[in-house]
Amino acid sequence: MELIRTYFGDLANACFGIALSCGFFVGLERLFPRHGGGVSMASRVKAVLFWSVNASIMIVIGYGVRALWDPLGVKPLLPTLAAGLPAPVSLVVGAIAAAFIGDFFYYWCHRAQHRFFWRFHAVHHSVREMSGITAYHHFTEGLFEFALYIAPMSLLTDSPNAIPIIGSLLAWQGNYEHSPTRLNFGPLGRYFVDNRFHRIHHSADPRHFDKNFGIFTTLWDSLFGTAYFPAEDEWPRTGVAEMREPMTLIEFLTAPFRWRRPQTLAVEAPELATEP
């Protein structure tokens, strides 16, 4: 009974977060729209449904993963990344340092998703009306991210999410990177991922394929040769020719399991097989 109460409490918190993000980004995208970045309300409503169902499943998966992982008593090799500094400063500096390290693990996790687990990750890339709320993920991605990102990072250091404010800002950065707002990081976009940099990662233009894997900083893309810094007016279409964007909840849940690699990229969406 206690587990059921905990589950519904976690689900309520997740749904509150989805509603808050939706309200914030709808407002942001209406107040500061980018030309050519329009998103229909129908697309947003569909995304809220997908996110809510995704959250309900991911919470259950998370309980199972923790039940297996927590008894191992894993202790990070570097519990603090800012030793010797005053406590408040140490926490903030350590969390920011962990964000850079975490992005290193996420970078390689993200590349693995494109190389080995594409049928699952392609659900995320199939979205054509991309925004701060419509860029949903398939629920299976949580398993891959735990194995390839969360678990390896926990062996090295604590997550920046240990600092709730910084963790929340990082989570919202992930939403913002998909937003068609004209607000961007300006010159800081050379160092930190904004919506222009990440838009290239979702581009339907073959020139942009397998670029810009980082989610927090551009550092790892620059070091490993996958960085593509867009021009000021570069704003490509998004989507993938080989997977149709899910239109219903059933399509969303089953898309990776129904996917078959086409013989050509023009099979299902010829308009996405050409340059935007």
PLY file of the C-alpha trace (Angstrom):
ply
format ascii 1.0
element vertex 276
property float x
property float y
property float z
element edge 275
property int vertex1
property int vertex2
end_header
0.00 0.00 0.00
2.85 2.37 0.85
4.47 1.66 -2.52
1.23 2.54 -4.32
0.97 5.83 -2.42
4.59 6.59 -3.24
4.00 5.78 -6.90
1.01 8.11 -7.23
2.89 10.81 -5.33
5.81 10.53 -7.75
3.42 10.50 -10.70
1.65 13.63 -9.43
5.00 15.40 -9.09
5.98 14.33 -12.61
2.69 15.55 -14.07
3.06 18.85 -12.21
6.52 19.24 -13.74
5.16 18.49 -17.22
2.37 21.04 -16.78
4.83 23.66 -15.49
7.21 23.08 -18.41
4.34 23.21 -20.89
3.03 26.51 -19.54
6.50 28.07 -19.43
7.55 27.06 -22.94
4.22 27.83 -24.59
4.53 31.32 -23.11
8.19 31.65 -24.12
7.54 30.49 -27.68
4.56 32.81 -28.09
6.29 35.85 -26.62
9.60 35.32 -28.44
8.79 33.24 -31.53
11.32 32.46 -34.20
10.21 32.92 -37.80
9.35 29.52 -39.22
9.25 27.89 -35.79
5.50 27.61 -35.33
4.11 24.69 -33.32
0.43 23.71 -33.35
-1.50 23.35 -30.11
-2.58 19.87 -31.23
1.07 18.83 -31.32
1.61 20.17 -27.81
-1.48 18.44 -26.42
-0.34 15.16 -27.94
3.11 15.64 -26.44
1.68 16.22 -22.94
-0.21 12.92 -23.23
2.91 11.08 -24.40
5.06 12.61 -21.63
2.46 11.70 -18.97
2.25 8.06 -20.10
6.03 7.96 -20.42
6.40 9.23 -16.84
3.97 6.62 -15.48
6.02 3.83 -17.06
9.42 5.29 -16.26
8.59 5.58 -12.56
7.91 1.84 -12.44
11.13 1.13 -14.36
13.00 3.42 -11.98
11.73 1.48 -8.95
12.98 -1.76 -10.51
16.39 -0.32 -11.39
16.88 1.12 -7.89
15.85 -2.18 -6.31
18.73 -3.81 -8.16
21.26 -0.97 -7.96
20.91 0.42 -4.42
21.82 -2.84 -2.61
25.19 -2.75 -4.37
26.10 0.28 -2.25
28.08 1.97 -5.01
30.25 4.81 -3.75
31.64 7.37 -6.23
35.40 7.47 -6.66
35.34 11.28 -6.41
32.48 12.16 -4.02
33.42 15.84 -4.22
34.99 17.78 -7.07
35.68 20.93 -5.09
37.51 19.86 -1.96
38.94 22.59 0.24
36.40 25.26 -0.66
33.77 26.64 1.77
30.71 24.40 1.95
28.21 26.45 -0.15
30.82 27.25 -2.81
32.07 23.67 -2.85
28.55 22.36 -3.50
27.92 24.69 -6.44
31.38 24.29 -8.01
31.21 20.53 -7.52
27.77 20.34 -9.15
28.89 22.40 -12.15
32.01 20.23 -12.52
29.79 17.15 -12.32
27.61 18.63 -15.05
30.63 18.79 -17.38
31.65 15.23 -16.48
28.05 14.04 -16.74
27.84 15.54 -20.20
30.91 13.52 -21.18
29.08 10.31 -20.26
25.88 11.56 -21.88
27.77 12.43 -25.07
28.94 8.83 -25.50
25.58 7.45 -24.38
23.93 9.62 -27.02
26.32 8.43 -29.73
25.61 4.81 -28.74
21.88 5.46 -29.05
22.41 6.64 -32.61
24.70 3.74 -33.47
23.19 0.75 -31.66
19.75 1.70 -30.35
18.46 3.94 -33.14
15.03 2.32 -33.43
14.27 3.55 -29.89
15.95 6.95 -30.11
14.41 7.62 -33.53
11.05 8.20 -31.82
12.56 11.35 -30.32
14.02 12.42 -33.67
10.79 11.77 -35.56
9.16 14.93 -34.15
8.72 17.56 -36.85
7.01 20.32 -34.85
9.77 20.42 -32.26
9.34 22.63 -29.20
10.13 22.82 -25.52
7.39 20.30 -24.76
6.96 18.25 -27.96
10.41 16.63 -28.03
9.31 13.54 -26.10
11.33 10.33 -25.70
10.27 6.71 -25.81
10.09 5.13 -22.34
12.75 2.54 -23.23
15.41 5.24 -23.42
15.52 5.40 -19.63
17.01 1.90 -19.55
19.76 2.77 -22.01
20.56 6.00 -20.21
20.83 4.21 -16.89
23.22 1.60 -18.32
25.31 4.00 -20.42
25.09 7.29 -18.51
23.78 7.20 -14.94
25.53 4.02 -13.74
29.00 4.87 -15.17
28.81 8.40 -13.82
27.79 7.19 -10.36
31.01 5.19 -10.23
33.03 8.38 -10.68
31.18 11.21 -8.94
27.82 12.42 -7.68
25.31 13.75 -10.17
24.73 17.52 -10.44
21.07 16.65 -9.77
22.14 16.29 -6.13
21.81 20.10 -6.08
18.08 20.54 -6.83
18.33 24.06 -8.29
21.20 23.17 -10.64
19.58 19.86 -11.50
16.34 21.65 -12.39
18.17 24.21 -14.52
19.93 21.43 -16.42
16.62 19.64 -16.97
15.01 22.83 -18.29
18.02 23.43 -20.52
17.17 20.10 -22.14
13.63 21.34 -22.85
14.83 24.75 -24.03
17.22 23.18 -26.55
14.21 21.92 -28.51
12.34 25.23 -28.36
11.69 27.33 -31.48
12.19 30.60 -29.64
14.45 33.33 -30.97
16.10 33.59 -27.55
19.51 31.94 -27.57
22.81 32.04 -25.69
24.49 34.41 -28.15
28.31 34.24 -27.91
28.00 31.74 -25.03
26.51 29.33 -27.56
30.08 28.48 -28.53
30.49 26.86 -25.11
27.04 25.86 -23.88
24.30 24.09 -25.82
21.37 26.27 -26.86
18.40 25.72 -29.17
20.36 26.70 -32.32
23.17 24.22 -31.62
20.84 21.35 -30.73
18.50 22.07 -33.66
21.34 20.93 -35.93
21.34 17.56 -34.15
17.67 17.09 -35.11
18.08 18.41 -38.64
16.68 16.50 -41.62
19.58 17.83 -43.71
22.17 15.03 -44.31
24.98 17.58 -43.76
23.96 17.72 -40.11
23.64 14.02 -39.38
25.56 12.75 -36.33
26.48 16.22 -35.13
26.09 18.01 -31.78
25.53 15.15 -29.33
26.20 17.16 -26.16
23.28 18.31 -24.05
24.98 20.78 -21.67
28.27 21.92 -23.16
29.72 22.01 -26.68
33.11 20.95 -25.27
32.92 17.23 -26.02
31.55 17.72 -29.53
34.42 20.09 -30.23
37.02 17.69 -28.82
35.70 14.62 -30.64
35.02 16.26 -33.99
31.22 16.23 -34.04
30.56 19.95 -33.44
28.67 21.97 -36.03
28.14 25.60 -35.10
25.19 26.97 -37.07
25.06 30.28 -38.86
22.87 32.97 -37.32
19.96 32.27 -39.69
20.44 28.48 -39.93
17.25 26.79 -38.71
16.67 23.46 -40.53
13.56 21.31 -40.60
13.49 18.38 -38.21
12.31 14.77 -38.42
13.62 11.55 -39.93
12.57 10.05 -43.23
12.68 6.49 -41.93
10.18 6.85 -39.07
6.82 8.57 -39.11
6.09 10.78 -36.12
3.66 8.95 -33.79
0.14 10.31 -34.07
-1.56 8.14 -31.45
-0.60 6.75 -28.05
-0.45 3.20 -29.46
1.91 4.35 -32.22
4.08 6.10 -29.63
4.36 3.04 -27.39
4.97 0.54 -30.20
6.99 2.59 -32.71
10.44 1.05 -31.97
9.05 -2.47 -32.13
7.29 -1.91 -35.46
10.23 -0.13 -37.11
11.92 -1.65 -40.12
14.95 -0.04 -41.69
13.87 1.15 -45.15
15.85 0.48 -48.30
16.06 4.22 -48.97
15.43 7.26 -46.81
12.71 8.36 -49.22
10.41 5.42 -48.46
8.05 7.10 -45.97
8.86 10.79 -46.16
10.54 11.83 -49.41
10.40 15.51 -48.44
12.78 14.75 -45.55
15.25 12.93 -47.80
16.19 16.24 -49.41
17.86 19.26 -47.94
15.58 21.65 -46.02
0 1
1 2
2 3
3 4
4 5
5 6
6 7
7 8
8 9
9 10
10 11
11 12
12 13
13 14
14 15
15 16
16 17
17 18
18 19
19 20
20 21
21 22
22 23
23 24
24 25
25 26
26 27
27 28
28 29
29 30
30 31
31 32
32 33
33 34
34 35
35 36
36 37
37 38
38 39
39 40
40 41
41 42
42 43
43 44
44 45
45 46
46 47
47 48
48 49
49 50
50 51
51 52
52 53
53 54
54 55
55 56
56 57
57 58
58 59
59 60
60 61
61 62
62 63
63 64
64 65
65 66
66 67
67 68
68 69
69 70
70 71
71 72
72 73
73 74
74 75
75 76
76 77
77 78
78 79
79 80
80 81
81 82
82 83
83 84
84 85
85 86
86 87
87 88
88 89
89 90
90 91
91 92
92 93
93 94
94 95
95 96
96 97
97 98
98 99
99 100
100 101
101 102
102 103
103 104
104 105
105 106
106 107
107 108
108 109
109 110
110 111
111 112
112 113
113 114
114 115
115 116
116 117
117 118
118 119
119 120
120 121
121 122
122 123
123 124
124 125
125 126
126 127
127 128
128 129
129 130
130 131
131 132
132 133
133 134
134 135
135 136
136 137
137 138
138 139
139 140
140 141
141 142
142 143
143 144
144 145
145 146
146 147
147 148
148 149
149 150
150 151
151 152
152 153
153 154
154 155
155 156
156 157
157 158
158 159
159 160
160 161
161 162
162 163
163 164
164 165
165 166
166 167
167 168
168 169
169 170
170 171
171 172
172 173
173 174
174 175
175 176
176 177
177 178
178 179
179 180
180 181
181 182
182 183
183 184
184 185
185 186
186 187
187 188
188 189
189 190
190 191
191 192
192 193
193 194
194 195
195 196
196 197
197 198
198 199
199 200
200 201
201 202
202 203
203 204
204 205
205 206
206 207
207 208
208 209
209 210
210 211
211 212
212 213
213 214
214 215
215 216
216 217
217 218
218 219
219 220
220 221
221 222
222 223
223 224
224 225
225 226
226 227
227 228
228 229
229 230
230 231
231 232
232 233
233 234
234 235
235 236
236 237
237 238
238 239
239 240
240 241
241 242
242 243
243 244
244 245
245 246
246 247
247 248
248 249
249 250
250 251
251 252
252 253
253 254
254 255
255 256
256 257
257 258
258 259
259 260
260 261
261 262
262 263
263 264
264 265
265 266
266 267
267 268
268 269
269 270
270 271
271 272
272 273
273 274
274 275
